[in-house]
Amino acid sequence: MIEHAVLSNDKACLEEKLKALQAIDQELPAVVIVMNVLGDYVEYMSPQGCRQLGITLEALRAMGSGYYETFFNPHDVADYLPKIIAMLDAPATANIVVTFFQQVRLASTRDWVWHLGSTRVFIRDAAGKPTHVITCVIPVDSLHHVTSKVNRLLEENNFLRRNQHVFASLTKREKEILRLMALGFSAGDIADKVHISEKTAVTHRRNIKAKIGAQSSYDLTSFAQAFDLI
């Protein structure tokens, strides 16, 4: 009986907060999403958000956790999921807000579009455990004055993520030689600087290019710059 009363109170609280949200969400300059943490599904999304995804709220709810796989780039998850988990595990008094970038697949383009999201706990149960989180999302393209800078930073972040394992596979000597290659030194110059034969320097250059997939001097320089070798 007590458990039923608690569940009823939680449901009433959710309905009341969603009703208040629906009354103003058309006026907000962002898409609002309420996720059911316990059931792992979309409880509510602003009508404009549903239009952008090309789906109804009912269909979103029915997708369950498939919502994430369908509309979000999985490569971004590693950046923000640990922060969201920490937010859910934190005490209510912490009042944590998590802000993050993520790529969303929109119906109009069927391509990834960068968005900026900000999430916090929306509802807790009687024991203080989060049951719902609320997220406000805006497309990065709407931030006209910072779009190019943000996109460049996001592209660099994606490059680092994709190539971290490649960089880690390079030996200390290979990283040293890569730095010299990116600076424009010839095989002979490199041989003199690191005290190896020119033949060995040529072999290192060939192996390094193969490892990082470099086709040009620009590729070498870009890779070295991304990992702060130059």
N, C-alpha and C positions, 0 to 999 in steps of 0.2 A: 504493500500500500504506500509506504514512504517512498520507495523507488519510483512508483508510478506518478506520485505527486511531483517529484523532482523532475521527471521527464516532461510532465505536463507544463511545469513552470518554464523549463528550457525552451519548449516549443512555443509557448506564449511569448517569451522574450524574443525569440527569433522572428516570429511573425510581426511583432510590434516594431522591431528595428528595421526589418525589410520594408515594412509599410512606410516608415519615415524616410527610408532611403529612396524608395520608388517615387516619392513625392518631389524629390529634388534632383534625382540623377540626370534628368534631361538638361538641367541647367549647369551641370558640372562639366568642366573642360577636360574630362577624362572618362575612360571606360571603367566602371566599377564592377568588381567580381567578388562574390562571396563563396568561399570554398567550405564544404563540409569536411572537416579534418578526419572525423571518425569514419565516415563513409567513403571518403576520398572521391568526391564528385562535386560538380558545380551546383551550388544551391541557388545562386542568382547571378545574372549578368545583365548589365545595362542593355536596353534594346539596340543602341548603336553598336555595341560590341558584338551582339548576335548578327547584326547586319554585316559587319565587317568580316566576320568569320563565315558568313553564308549558312547559318544554321539556327534552329530554334532553341529556346531555352529547354524545352522538353527533351529534345534530341541530345543536348549537351548533358543533361542530367543522366540520361540513359547510357551515355558513353562511359561513365565512371572514370577510372584512371586512364582510359584510352584517350581522354581529352588532351593529356599532356603529349602523348606520342603523336597525335594527329596535328596539333597546332603549334608545338614548340620545338625548337631545334635542340636535340639532346646534348649537343656539345656545350651548351651554356649551363647545363644543370650543375656541373661540378663547381661552378663559381658561386652560385647562390643557395643551393640546397643545404649545405652545412650551416649557413647562417640562419635559414628558416627553421631548421631542426633545433638549433640553439635557442631561437626565439620561443619556440613551442615548449621547450624544456625549462625555460627561465621562469622564475616566480612572477606572479602577476604584478608585483610592485616594480619590477624592472621596466615595464612599459616600453619594450623594445620595438623599434621600427626597422625593417630591413628594406633597403633600396638596391635595385639591381637592374642590369640590362639583360634583355632576352630577345631572341629572334622569333617572330610570330609569322605563321603562314596565313595570309589574308586571301579571301575569296577573289578579290579583284585582280590580284597579280599571280596568285599561286606560288609566289616566291617569298623568301624570308625578308621580313621588314623589322628593323631594330625598334624596340620599344623600351621605355623606361618605366619600371614598376616600383611601387612602394607598398609594403605589406605590414600589417600588424594584426594582433589577435582581435577578433570582433566580438566573440561571445565565449564565456567560460561556464562550465557547469558548477553545481553547488560545491564541488570539491576543489574548484579553481583550475580544473583541467580545460585547456582550449578545446572547443568543439567546432568553432568556425573562425576563419581568418578573412580579412577584407583586403583587397588589393586595388589600388588606383593605377591605371596604365595610360600612358600617352605615347604616341609615335615619336621617335627621335626626329623625323622629318619636320615635325611641327616646330621644333626648336631652331628656327632659321638661322639665328645668329651663332649657333654652335654646331650646326649639323656637320659641316666638313671636318671640324676638329674631333668631334665625337666619333664620327665614322672612321677617321684615321686611327684613333686610339683603339677602337673595337677591332679593326682589321689587324692591327699589330698584335692585339691580345690573341686573336684567333690564330695568327701565324705562329706565335710562341707556343700556344697549346698544341698545334698540329706538329710542330717540329721539336718539341722538348725532348722526345725520345731520341731523335737524330743527334741533337747537340750532346746529349748525355753519352751517346755511343762514341763520340770523338775522344781520343786520348789527349792528355795534356800537351804532348808534342804537336798533335794535329791541330789543336786549338791555337797554339802559338803560330804555327805555319799558316793557318787560315787567316789569322789577323794580318800577317805580313802579305799574304796574297791579296787580301782586301785593300791593303794600302798601296798596292801596285808594284810590289817587289817581284823581280824575276826569279827564276829558279836558282840562278847563280848568286844573286843577292841573298836569297834565303839561306843557301848553303853556307855562305860566309857568316851570316848572323847567328845561325844556330849550330855552326860547327859540324856540318855533315857534308858528304859529297854531293856534287850537283846531281848525280844520277839518283841518289836517295831523295833529294829534294824534288826531283821530277816525279818520282814514284809517289811521294807524299801528296803532291799537288793533284795527281791523277786520282788517287784514292779518296781524297777529300771531296773533290768535285763529284765523284760517283756517290759518296755517302750522302751529301746534302742535295743532290740532284741539280747542281748548278750547271747552267748552259752558257753563262756569260759572266763577264766581270761584274755586271750589275747584280746578278744573282748572288755572287760571292759577297759583295759589299752589303747587300740588303740583309743577308743572313748574319754576317758579322756584326752589323749595327743592331739588329734585333736582339742579339744576345750579349750586347755591350762589350764586344771585343775591340771595337774601335770607337 
